[in-house]
Amino acid sequence: MLPQQFQKITTNGVKGMILARLDTGPAGWVMALAMRVTSDQASEDYAWLGASPALREFIGGRTPAELRENSFSISNKDFEGSITIKSKDMRRDKLGVISVRVNQLADRANDHPAKLMSALIVNGESTPCYDGQYFFDTDHVEGESGTLSNDINFDVATPTAPTDDEFAEAILAGIQAMYGFKDDRGEPINQSATEFTVMVPVPFMGAALKASAILLGNGGKTATLAALKGQININIVINPRLPWTTKFGIFRTDEAAKAFILQEEQIPDVIALGEGSEYEQLNKEQLFGVDWTGNVGYGYWQFACLVTLT
């Protein structure tokens, strides 16, 4: 029997470590901002139906309304990440080294949807969504909605370094804009909204966190907006993938429908060319990989607002 310090690490043991780490799932903000859809084909078609009519007084019988429809599709893509571990390290119980590499691989897989969705957010001012307009745009129009903008400006003294109070007011301006959005029948679409995620680049981290405290009456130099406490919940997400220096995004998160779509053909799958495989015999190492098939896309622009400090 091998000494305790040289107990062998098995292929199944490494797979188990990867799977356990993958069970933690994507970044929490991804699931807050995206509708998760299971896919079983190369692409999925989405028919975005228009809003249902408001109730009317029952006079002269029923008058059913037809729903306006917009259609688009999201194609799945294949992604993979792989590492190799020397067979001698598996035999020599290099558990500390192996677990670090395994956890990094699983963390990369878990973070992949956040990476894809961050790119969507960054490109929102130049990429069309279901209505043919850019996702963040100043002239969305659907039916009787009127012209609506989810791409607004807010004046501050120094756009790259707003004060805490200025940032609080900018957040409020974005939320106020969202409350004014109407559906294709001219009805308010966000009238019941109570939860918002404010996503900021790293340079705005301090101002955003302090602004949230000001808005919710939990601190700050002036709690002038404390009336929001108990009425609106604001979550701050710091996203290092945002290259912005004067912008941040606000997203409604308390609706079943969301601003984005996370489409998955399969959950991350672990691949192992392990002990006894031809690969190991030829290379004296074992290969472990994570495969993920899916994609992301834009959902409802009405649940998002980009704020640019000017």
GIFENBEL-V221822 format. One record per backbone hydrogen bond with DSSP energy under -1.0 kcal/mol. CO is the residue of the C=O (numbers start at 1). NH is the residue of the N-H. Records with the same first field share a line. If there is no record, write none. Layout:
CO=NH + NH
This chain:
3=6
4=7
10=14
11=15
12=16
13=17
14=18
15=19
16=20
17=21
18=22
19=23
21=24
22=25
27=30
28=32
29=33
30=34
33=260
35=262
37=264
42=76
44=74
46=72
48=70
57=59
68=50
70=48
72=46
74=44
77=294
79=292
81=290
83=288
85=286
86=90
87=91
88=92
89=94
90=9
93=95
94=98
95=99
96=100
97=101
98=102
99=103
100=104
101=105
102=106
103=107
104=108
105=109
106=110
107=111
111=115
112=116
113=117
114=118
115=119
116=120
117=121
118=122
119=123
121=124
123=126
124=136
127=135
129=132
133=129
137=150
140=148
142=145
148=140
150=306
152=308
154=310
158=161
163=167
164=168
165=169
166=170
167=171
168=172
169=173
170=174
171=175
172=176
173=177
174=178
175=179
178=181
181=189
183=186
184=144
187=183
190=193
194=233
195=253
196=235
197=251
198=237
199=249
200=239
201=204
202=205
204=208
205=209
206=210
207=211
208=212
209=213
210=214
211=215
212=216
213=218
223=226
225=228
226=229
228=231 + 232
233=196
235=198
237=200
239=242
246=309
248=307
249=199
250=305
251=197
258=300
259=299
260=35
261=297
262=37
263=295
264=39
269=291
271=289
273=287
274=277
277=281
278=282
279=283
280=284
284=87
286=85
287=273
288=83
289=271
290=81
291=269
292=79
293=265 + 266
294=77
295=263
297=261
300=303
301=304
303=252
305=250
306=152
307=248
308=154
